[in-house]
Amino acid sequence: MSFMPPTDSMFLLAESREHPMHVGGLQLFVPPEGAGPEFARELLDSFTQTDNVSALFRKRPAEPVNSLGNTWWSVDETLDYDYHVRHSAVPAPGRIRELLQLTSRWHGSLLDRHRPLWEAHLVEGLADGRVAVYSKIHHSMVDGVSAIKLMQRSLSDDPEARDCVPPWSLPPRKRDAASRSFDPWGVLKTGAGLAGEIAGLVPTGLKIANQAFRDGGITLPRAPKTMLNGPVGGARRFAAQSWAIDRIQGVAKSSGTTLNDVVLAMVSGALREYLLEQNALPDEPMLAMVPVSLALRAESAGKDGGDGNSVGAIIVNLATDRSHGPTRLEEIAASSRQAKKIMGDLTPLQILALSAAQVLPLAMTPIPGFVKYTHPPFNVIVSNVPGPSKEMYFNGARLDGMYPVSIVLDGQALNITLTSRHGFLDFGLIGCRKSVPHLQRLLTHLESSLAELEKAWG
């Protein structure tokens, strides 16, 4: 058995029937030219005909799972493929709508803690001939960024390659051997460094407070109450759609903003129209929590980001009180720049500490009455995860969609996560089935919001 870090075990401790704590993904593949009717079965065989399963996909909570299993990992020597890898088909008429209905149902069910915490569903029967793969893995094992990175590693940019293996069969990434050895002097130095960084949090906090008082440019984690910020049930609804990156980058270039700013402006306009339809738009501007991967920051600095959980967060003003789309974009860009400026002066540990303080109210939501009688720290979580920049294939099948499926919580009934793919941004929207009615309407409003920005900055 191995010890489970607290940053991972908290996702097991927080899980309940109403709060599944796994992340998922829905991928669409176009079969290679000449593929016959047995392609899906052949793909399934390539998923299961291997005994080479990585340690990550063999570990499970130790028994008893509801006590010791929250702090220690156990490892299964063999894997029950019939349980973990499942073959399904969408009902007639085989539209994406039916596929999303299946995904909604699968994502709302808990993973079995007596087994390694992951599942994969190979889905055929789509009218257009594509094949889908829905997979989910517990957040105690990886975060969303790491899950997408694992999926990318299983693909190839060569359409002729036939040696691709599924994520659970990938070999471990090479690590520096020195990082695996025990170095007592290094431990002391690390401890001293951590103490220094923690001590630096006090002046950093004073600096942030002073700047907020001076120019009011920092968005603080206190949002208006909306219908999206109440208790959630266990059932989910999932919606997904792709947008051409060129359209979004065109608006960003013309307006002098970033791609992420335009994405947030799309979300802002969509939420505004959706809540107006529900007669539930607050007078105050809504806020978004935007996760920032510290693993990606580490990689950009030439360090190993790892495969676990390493995420910070910023709070951005969505300016939903503004009826004019370009004005919303300007305010969103200003809010985002200010938050990133503050983060740029912090170390990863200080970012984690500041982010934890911003999302701390979420840990209080199990307390009876907390969600009902307090303001949420933010109204929606919007994550943008980098994906492959090239056309990608799995043993000749072309990747044609890569939609993240995330987590909703009490007080956060809607989560919007997107990932980039060659030429596209793939949006995945997951919501509480009861709290967010007609979730698919948000897709229409995302498109109309982007069209408004294109008209203004075209």
Secondary structure as the mmCIF struct_conf table of DSSP 4:
data_model
#
loop_
_struct_conf.conf_type_id
_struct_conf.id
_struct_conf.beg_label_comp_id
_struct_conf.beg_label_asym_id
_struct_conf.beg_label_seq_id
_struct_conf.end_label_comp_id
_struct_conf.end_label_asym_id
_struct_conf.end_label_seq_id
STRN STRN1 SER A 2 PHE A 3
HELX_LH_PP_P HELX_LH_PP_P1 MET A 4 PRO A 5
HELX_RH_AL_P HELX_RH_AL_P1 PRO A 6 LEU A 13
TURN_TY1_P TURN_TY1_P1 ALA A 14 ALA A 14
STRN STRN2 SER A 16 SER A 16
TURN_TY1_P TURN_TY1_P2 ARG A 17 GLU A 18
STRN STRN3 HIS A 19 HIS A 19
STRN STRN4 HIS A 22 VAL A 30
HELX_LH_PP_P HELX_LH_PP_P2 PRO A 31 PRO A 32
TURN_TY1_P TURN_TY1_P3 GLU A 33 GLY A 34
TURN_TY1_P TURN_TY1_P4 PRO A 37 GLU A 38
HELX_RH_AL_P HELX_RH_AL_P2 PHE A 39 THR A 48
BEND BEND1 GLN A 49 GLN A 49
HELX_RH_3T_P HELX_RH_3T_P1 ALA A 55 PHE A 57
TURN_TY1_P TURN_TY1_P5 ARG A 58 ARG A 58
STRN STRN5 LYS A 59 PRO A 61
HELX_LH_PP_P HELX_LH_PP_P3 ALA A 62 ALA A 62
BEND BEND2 GLU A 63 PRO A 64
TURN_TY1_P TURN_TY1_P6 VAL A 65 SER A 67
HELX_RH_3T_P HELX_RH_3T_P2 LEU A 68 ASN A 70
TURN_TY1_P TURN_TY1_P7 THR A 71 THR A 71
STRN STRN6 TRP A 72 VAL A 75
BEND BEND3 GLU A 77 THR A 78
HELX_RH_AL_P HELX_RH_AL_P3 TYR A 81 HIS A 84
STRN STRN7 VAL A 85 ALA A 89
HELX_LH_PP_P HELX_LH_PP_P4 VAL A 90 PRO A 91
TURN_TY1_P TURN_TY1_P8 ALA A 92 PRO A 93
HELX_RH_AL_P HELX_RH_AL_P4 ILE A 96 HIS A 107
TURN_TY1_P TURN_TY1_P9 GLY A 108 GLY A 108
BEND BEND4 SER A 109 SER A 109
HELX_LH_PP_P HELX_LH_PP_P5 LEU A 110 LEU A 111
TURN_TY1_P TURN_TY1_P10 ARG A 113 HIS A 114
BEND BEND5 ARG A 115 ARG A 115
BEND BEND6 LEU A 117 LEU A 117
STRN STRN8 TRP A 118 GLU A 124
TURN_TY1_P TURN_TY1_P11 ALA A 127 ASP A 128
BEND BEND7 GLY A 129 GLY A 129
STRN STRN9 VAL A 131 HIS A 138
TURN_TY1_P TURN_TY1_P12 HIS A 139 MET A 141
HELX_RH_AL_P HELX_RH_AL_P5 GLY A 144 ARG A 153
TURN_TY1_P TURN_TY1_P13 SER A 154 SER A 154
STRN STRN10 SER A 156 SER A 156
BEND BEND8 ASP A 157 ASP A 157
TURN_TY1_P TURN_TY1_P14 PRO A 159 GLU A 160
HELX_RH_3T_P HELX_RH_3T_P3 PRO A 167 SER A 169
HELX_LH_PP_P HELX_LH_PP_P6 LEU A 170 LYS A 174
HELX_RH_AL_P HELX_RH_AL_P6 ALA A 177 ARG A 180
BEND BEND9 SER A 181 SER A 181
HELX_RH_AL_P HELX_RH_AL_P7 PRO A 184 ALA A 199
TURN_TY1_P TURN_TY1_P15 GLY A 200 GLY A 200
HELX_RH_AL_P HELX_RH_AL_P8 LEU A 201 ASP A 215
BEND BEND10 ILE A 218 ILE A 218
HELX_LH_PP_P HELX_LH_PP_P7 THR A 219 LEU A 220
BEND BEND11 PRO A 221 PRO A 221
TURN_TY1_P TURN_TY1_P16 MET A 227 LEU A 228
BEND BEND12 ASN A 229 GLY A 230
BEND BEND13 GLY A 234 GLY A 234
STRN STRN11 ARG A 236 ALA A 244
HELX_RH_AL_P HELX_RH_AL_P9 ILE A 245 SER A 255
TURN_TY1_P TURN_TY1_P17 GLY A 256 GLY A 256
HELX_RH_AL_P HELX_RH_AL_P10 LEU A 259 GLU A 277
TURN_TY1_P TURN_TY1_P18 GLN A 278 ASN A 279
BEND BEND14 ASP A 283 GLU A 284
HELX_LH_PP_P HELX_LH_PP_P8 PRO A 285 MET A 286
STRN STRN12 LEU A 287 SER A 293
HELX_RH_AL_P HELX_RH_AL_P11 LEU A 294 SER A 300
TURN_TY1_P TURN_TY1_P19 ALA A 301 GLY A 302
BEND BEND15 LYS A 303 LYS A 303
BEND BEND16 ASP A 307 GLY A 308
STRN STRN13 VAL A 311 ASN A 317
TURN_TY1_P TURN_TY1_P20 THR A 320 ASP A 321
BEND BEND17 SER A 323 SER A 323
HELX_RH_AL_P HELX_RH_AL_P12 GLY A 325 GLY A 344
TURN_TY1_P TURN_TY1_P21 ASP A 345 ASP A 345
BEND BEND18 LEU A 346 LEU A 346
HELX_RH_AL_P HELX_RH_AL_P13 PRO A 348 ALA A 363
TURN_TY1_P TURN_TY1_P22 MET A 364 PRO A 366
BEND BEND19 ILE A 367 ILE A 367
TURN_TY1_P TURN_TY1_P23 PRO A 368 GLY A 369
HELX_RH_AL_P HELX_RH_AL_P14 PHE A 370 TYR A 373
BEND BEND20 THR A 374 THR A 374
BEND BEND21 PRO A 377 PRO A 377
BEND BEND22 ASN A 379 ASN A 379
STRN STRN14 VAL A 380 VAL A 385
BEND BEND23 SER A 389 LYS A 390
STRN STRN15 TYR A 393 PHE A 394
TURN_TY1_P TURN_TY1_P24 ASN A 395 GLY A 396
STRN STRN16 ALA A 397 VAL A 405
STRN STRN17 LEU A 409 LEU A 409
TURN_TY1_P TURN_TY1_P25 ASP A 410 GLY A 411
STRN STRN18 GLN A 412 GLN A 412
STRN STRN19 LEU A 414 ARG A 421
TURN_TY1_P TURN_TY1_P26 HIS A 422 GLY A 423
STRN STRN20 PHE A 424 CYS A 432
TURN_TY1_P TURN_TY1_P27 ARG A 433 SER A 435
BEND BEND24 VAL A 436 VAL A 436
TURN_TY1_P TURN_TY1_P28 PRO A 437 GLN A 440
HELX_RH_AL_P HELX_RH_AL_P15 ARG A 441 TRP A 457
#
